[in-house]
Amino acid sequence: MMYFKGVSLNPAAMLRRNQQFRKAQEYVDGEVLRRCEPYVPKQTGNLRQSGWSGTKIGSGMVQYTADYARPRYYSGRAKGGLQGKFWLTRMKADHKQQILSGAGRKFK
C-alpha cells in the first residue's frame, strides 16, 4: 500500500485502472482510424492504409505516414461523398460522441 498526503492507493486497483485506460485508448485509436476511412481521399488506398500502419494503437496518436498525407489533409480534393480535406476534423464533428461513449463502456 502507498500513502500520499493521507490518500491510500491500492496497487492492484491502480493496475486495474491503468488497464482500463489502455483499453479505452486502444478503442479510441481504432475507432478514429475506422471512422476516418470514408473521409480520407482514396485513389489507390495507400493513404488510408498509411494511417493503420503509421499508428501504434493505444498510443493516443493517429498518424498518416504517406508522403502526401499532409498536403492531402490541408488541400485535398474530394472524388465524391465524404472524401476530402480535413478528414479528421470532419469525422470528429460527425462521430465524436459515439467514440467517447464507446470508450466509456471500455473503461468500466
N, C-alpha and C positions, 0 to 999 in steps of 0.2 A: 504494500500500500504506500502511496506517495502523499505527502501532505504539503500543501501550498497555501499559505495565508488562511489557514482554517478550513480549506477545502480538501476533502479526501477523495482521491481519484483511484478507482479500482482499475488496475492494469488490464484485466480481462474485458471490462466494459469499454475501455479506451480502444483496445484491439478490435472489438466488435464494431464500434463506431467508425473506426478507420476503414474497415472492410465495407461498411455500408456506404461511406463517402466514395470509396473506389468504385463500387458497383454503380452508384449513381452517376459518377463521372464517365465511366465506360458507356453507360446507356446514352448520356447526352452526346458524347462524341460520335457514337454510331448513328444516332438519330439525326444529328446535324448533317452528316455525310449522306445518309439515305434520303433525307427530305430535300437536300440541295440538288440531288441528281436531276430532277425535271427542270431546274432553273439554270443549270450550268450549260453554256453553249456547247453543242455537240457537232463535230464534223466526223472525227474518227473515233471518239470516245476516250482518247488519251487524256484529255483534260480531266474528265470525270474520274478516270482510273488513278490519275496522279493524286487526287485527294485521298483515296483509300491507301495508296502505297506511301504517301508522304506524311500520313498521320499515325502517330502512336496512340491507339485507342486507350483512353484513360489518362492521357497527359493533360487534357484540357485545352490543347492547341490543335486546331484543324489547319492543315497546310496543303495547298495545291502546289505541287512541285514542278509541273510542266514549265518549260522555259517561257511560254507565252501566257501563263496564268495571270500575272499582274496586268498586262495590257488588256487582256480579255475582261478582267474583272472591272476595270475602270472605263473601258471604252468598247466593250464587246457589242457586236450586233447580233440581234436575235434572228434565228431562222424561222421562228414562229412559236406560238404558245407562250410558255413561261420563260423560255431561254432568253438570256441577255445579261447585261452588265449588272453589277451589284447583287449577284445571286444570293449571297449570304444574308444581306440586309433585307432583301425581299422575302426570302424564305422565313426569316425570323418574324417579320411582320405577319406572315400567314400562319405560322406553326409554333410560335414561342410558347404559348400556354399549354399546348398538348405535350411538348417536350418537357416542360417543367413539371407538369402533373405526373407524367410517366417517371421522371427522375424521383419525384416524391414517393411514388409507390416502391421504387427500388430501395429507397432509403429506410423504409420501415422494417 
